[in-house]
Amino acid sequence: MSSSNVVVLDNGGGLIKVGIGGDRDPIAVVPNCQARPSSSKKWLTADQLHDPGQDLTSAALRRPIDRGYLINGDLQREIWSHLFTHSLHADPSSAALLLTLPLFSLPSVVRSTFELVFEDFSFRSLFLADSPSLVHLYEASRRPESVLSKTQCSLVVDCGFSFTHAAPVFQNFTVNYAVKRLDLGGKALTNYLKELVSYRSVNVMDETFIMDDVKEKLCFVSVDVARDLQIARKLGKDNFFKCTYILPDGITHMKGYVKDPDEAQRYLNVPNGTPTPGAKQHVDQQEVTENLEDRRKIDLTKNEFNLTNERFLVPEMIFHPADLGMNQAGLAECIVRAINSCHPYLHPVLYESIILTGGSTLFPQFAERLEKELRPLVPDDYQVKITTQEDPILGVWRGGSLLASSPDFEAMCVTKSEYEELGSARCRRRFFV
């Protein structure tokens, strides 16, 4: 089986990444949901939500995945069918499928997945993979001289849409008994930002797409929260962190945008701060400058809101969920617990091979803050080395694409005939799920 006959599908709760095995990048990276604009009766699916002329203000949403697990097989079938037809132009019956499955999926979820793959789409064969092992595989192949590659051991921190995992990987297998989960992800952060803005400025509780955009463009991780809060109080109106976001008006602009990109980046100049060198800027400059003269003619004062401390208090949830009343350990403590659950011989190697993946690790200064939180919890004679993937959103998919192009891939799969003969319970054992 050639890798060109393998469909690689990273079926995330927030985004679907789908493409052909062996390629570097997926063909489509689209929301794993359907949305219905308030002015329409038609549900839009996946890539249709990226149409720049589409006004998604107060759009109704429905998702096939909730808290990381498939809960609506019919909706997922509809989304996949749309992608296979309009993006991949692939015939599933002549292809194999490499599909990511969340850690600790219930048997009923795995059974529904098998039914979806073999009965609804008639894929020729299937391989189920978990995200940490694919991330490890990709990073090991990319950096053959690293400790991670030589020891075949790493600690993958996956901050996704639904939750965050600290997962040790050894010899390309995720060490399941040592995995620790934080029930926080991108969705919870967006919801928290909605609450803060709705309480202080304007009601945005129904504006999921807009607030996702606000979060991605304007939020950042504070290296020292107490210091930044003190600076904000002292400066008052000249708050380093203050910036303005313009809401779409449905007439001249369908998408929201940052009013002043330079103002939004002032936090990097906070006194005694530790700005990220070469950090990816989350402001789309082209989007901001486009039609700037037209925007200046419009009275925007009633269609905007300011953000200040919310910008760093939202990502702070990942590091200190207890501050918000959640009975959960922060990310640094999750990592320490995960590593302590492994054999002591692996501890120094795991601390030296921490890989960050998932969209929530894109917040500027994320890695610096995590290292600052970890260092006091780790023995002094251990090195702590944290690596952020070159593209944390695509890291899992690229690992899957690499695996799909390996000569042993066909032998690792469950075929449609095996599924029909043995049933899903026997097939599950092949993948230890």
N, C-alpha and C positions, 0 to 999 in steps of 0.2 A: 504494500500500500504506500503510495507516495504521499508526502506531506501536503501536496496540493489537494488531496482528497480528504483532508481532515479539517473540520470546522472547529475552531477554538472559540469557546464562549465563556467569558467571565461574567457570570450572571449575578451582578451585585444588586443590593437593595436599592441603591441610588442610581447607578449607571450600569448599563450593559456595554461590554466591550466584545465585539465579535469580528472575526476575520479568519484568514486561512493559515493553517500551520506552516511554519517556515518563514513567514513574513516578519519583518521587524515591527510593524505597526498594524493595529486592527483596521478594518475597513470602516467600521462605525463605532463611535462612542456616544451613546444616546441615553436619555433618561429611561429607566425601567418602570414606566408608568404610562397612564393615559390621563389627559387633561381636557376639560371642556370649558372653553372661555365663557364668561358670563353672558356674552352677546350671541352665543351660538348653542344649538342643540346637538352639534356633532362632536364626538370625542376624537381628539387628536392623539396619535400614537407615536411614541419614541422620537424618530428623527423629525417628524412634523412639528415638534415643539421647538425646534431650532430655527424655524422660519423667522427671519428678522422682521418681517411685516406682521407677525402674529402678536396680537395683544393678549397677554395671559394674565392681566390684572384680575384678581379675585376668581381665578379659574378653579373649578372643582377638580379634585385629584382622586385617582384610585390606583393603588399599587398592588401587584401580585405577591409582594414579599413584605412581611411585617416582622420587625425585631429579628431580621436575618433569615427568616424561614418562609418557605413557600406556603401561602395560605389560600391562594386562588389560582388553581391550575388552569381554569378556563381563560382567565385574563392573561396568564403567562403564555398560553398557547397562541392567543391572538397577537401578542406583542412579538413573539418569536416568528410567527408566520409572516407578519408584516416585514420583519427584518430580513428573513431568508428570501422573500420575494423581491423587495425593493432595494435592499442594500447589497446582499451577497449574490443574488441571482443564482442560488445554489439549489440543487435537487437533493434533499436530505437522504433519499433512499439509496443514493450512490456514494454516500460519504460516511466517514466516521466522525464522532463528536467527542471532543475533549471538553468536559464541563466542570466548572468549579462548584464545589458543594461546601456550605458552611461547616465548621467544626461542630461536632456533637449534634448532628441532625437526627431528628427522631426517625424511627423506622417508617412511620407513616409518610413522612416527607420524602424519604428516599424512595419508597414504593411509588409515590405520586410522580417522582422524577423519572423513574424507569418507564412508567406508563406514558408519560409525556414524550419521552425520547423514542421509544420503540413502537408504541401503539398509535400515537397521534401523528408522529413525523416519520416513522419507519426508518430511522437511521440504521446504517448497516452494522455499526458497532459503537461502543461507548466506553470512555475512560473517565472515571470520577477522580478529581484531584482536589486537595485543599490548598488554600492560598499560601500558607507559610512555606510548604515544600516547594512550590513553584517559584516563589521569590528567592529562596535559598539557591535553587538550581540556576536561576538566571544570574544572580550575583556571583556565584562560584565560577560560572563559565566566563563572566565578564572580567573577573580579576583572578586569574589563575595563580598568581604569586602571593595572594593574600592569606592570612591566617585562616580565614573562613574556608577558602578552597583547599588548603593543605590539610586541615583537620576535618573537613566535611561536617562542620558544626557551626551553628549560628543561633541567634535569638532574634526572631522576627517579630517586630511590633507593628501590628496592622490596625491602623486607626481608620475604620471604614465608616459607612453610612449608618449602620445599625448599632455596632458595638466595637470595642477595642480589645484585641487579643495580644498577650505576650506569650509567644509560642517557641519553645526550643525545638530546633531541627537537628537531627543527627543522621548522617548517611542518607540524606534526602527523604527521611521519614520524620514527620512531626511527632514529637514525644507527647502523646495525648494526655498522659497522666500528669504532666507538668504544666500544661497550658493554663493560664489564668486570664479571666475575662473581666473587663470593665464594661458595665452596661451603659455605655455612653458612646455616641458616634456623631457624625455630621448632622443627622436629623435632630438629635437632642439639642445640639448647639444652635441650630437654626431656630428651633422652637423657643429656646431661652432668649435669643436675640429678639424674636417677635414680641415676647412678653415685656422685655425692657423698653423697647421702642414704643410699644402700644401704651405702656404706663406713663412714659415721660413725654411723648410727642404726638404721634398719630396712630390710629388703629390699623395695624398691619397683620392682624392675626390670620387673615385669609390669604396673605400674599406670600405663599411659599417660594415661588420662583424669584420674586423680587428680593426677598430676604436671604435666599441662598446667594444671590449675586452680591448683596451688601456684605455678607459674611466673608465671601471669598476675596473681595476687593479691599476691604477695610479692616478686617480683624487681624490681630497679631498676638503673639505670645509675649508677655512681659517677662523679662529676665529677673526683675525685682519688683513684685507687685506693691509691697509696702512703700517703696521709694516712689514708684510712679503715682500712686494715690496721693502721696504727700505733695509731689510736684504739681499735680492737678489742682489740689486745694490751694496751694500758694499762688499759682498763676491765675486762677480764676478765669476771667474772660479770655486771657491769652493762653489758655490750655494748649499744651503741645499736641494733645491728642484729638483736638476738635477738628471735625471735617463735616462737609455737607453732602448729602446724597439727594439727587433730584429724582422724583418718582415719575414714571411714564404718564403722559396725559391722554394717550390714545388717539392723538390727532397729529401732532408734529413729531413725536417720538414714542415708539412702542416699547422701548426698553428703558430702564433706569440707568443713571450714570453718576459718576463722581463729579461734583461741581468744580473742584480745584485739585487736580492730581498732586501738585507740589505740596499743598497744604496737608494732604492725606499722608505724605511721606515724612512729615516733620518729626514724628516719633523716633526716627532713626538718629536724630540729633539731640536726644534727651541727654542732659549732663550725666557723665559717668555711665552712660549706657554702653551696651556691647552690640552695636549693629552687626547684622549678618553681612559679611563681605559677599558681594555679587548675588545677594538674595534675589529670587524671582519676584519682580514687582507685580502685585496683584491688580494693578490698574491698567486697563486696556487703553493705551494712549490714543490709538486711532479712533476708538469708539468715543472718547471724550472730545477730541478736537473736531470730529466730523460735524459739519454744519454748525460750528460754534457761533458764527455770526448770527445765524437764524435764532439760536437759542437765547442769545443776549437780548433779543427784541421782545421776548415773552416775559410776562410777569410770573416768575417762578416762586414767589415768596409763599404762596399757599400750597405749593406742591413739592415741598422738600422737608427734610428733617436733619437735625444735627446728631452726630455721634461723638461721644467723648470717652469716658471710662469704659463704656460698653465694649469698646473695641478690644480691650485686653481682658475684661472680666468674663467674656463669653468663652474663649479658649481655656481660661483658668479652670473651668469645670473639669477638664481632663486631668489636671494635676492635683486639684483639691476638691473632689466632689462633695466631701463632708461639709464644706462651707455653705453648700446649698441644701443641706439637710439630707443628702443621700448617704445611706449606710454602706459606703464603698471605699476601698482603698484607692489612692491616687495612682497614676501611671508608674511612677518610680517604684512604689512599694509593690505593685503588681509584677514588675520585672524582677525584683529581688526575690519575691515568693516563687516565681516560675523557675528561676535559676537554682534556688535552694531546694527545689523539688527534684533536681537532677543529681547524678552522682557527683561527689565533691571534685573528682578529677576534671570534670567538665567546666566547673565554675569560672576559672580564669579565662578559658577560651571563649565562653559565652559572653562574658563582660567585654571582651575585646572584639566581639563580632556581632554587635547589635545593628540590625537593619530596620530602618523606618520605611513603611509603605502605607498606602491609603491616602485619600484626599485630604484628611484632616492634618496630616504631617506637613502640608504645604504652608501652614501659617508661618510667616517669618519669625525667626528666632526659636522655633520649636526645639531643634536639636540642642542648642545652647542651654536652654532652660532645663531640658531633660537631663543633660549631663550635670548641671548644677544641683539638681534634686537628687541625682543618683550618687554622686561622689561621697557624701557623708554616710551613705548606707552600705558602701562597698569597702571591703578590707583594703587598707592602705597599699598593700603589696600587689594589688590587682590593677591592671590598666583598664580604663573605661574608654571604649572607642565606639562612637555612634556614627553610622553612615546613613544618609538619606538617599533613596534611590533617585536616579537621574530624572525619572518621571514616575512619582509614586502612584499615580492613577493607572498607569499602564504596566507597572512592574509585574503584577500577577499574570496578565495576559501574555506578556513577552516570555515569561517562564513557561507558560503553556504552549506557546508557539514553538519554543525550543524543544520541549519534550515531544511534541507532535512530529517533529522532523527527525527524531532519533530512529535508528533502524529497528529497535526493539519495541517500538510503540504498538504495532499490530498485535504482538503476542501478549501485551498487557491489557488489551481491551476485552470486554464482554461482548459477544456477538448477539445479533437479534435472535438467531436460532438457539443459542444457549439460554437466553432469557425465556424464550417460548418453551424450552424443554425443562429448565430447572426452576423458573420462577424468580421473583426479585429477592427472596430471602437468601437463596444460595448465591446469587450474583453479588449481593451485598458483601458477603464474606471475602470476595476477591479484593475489595477495596477497603476492608477493615472498617465498614460503616454499619 
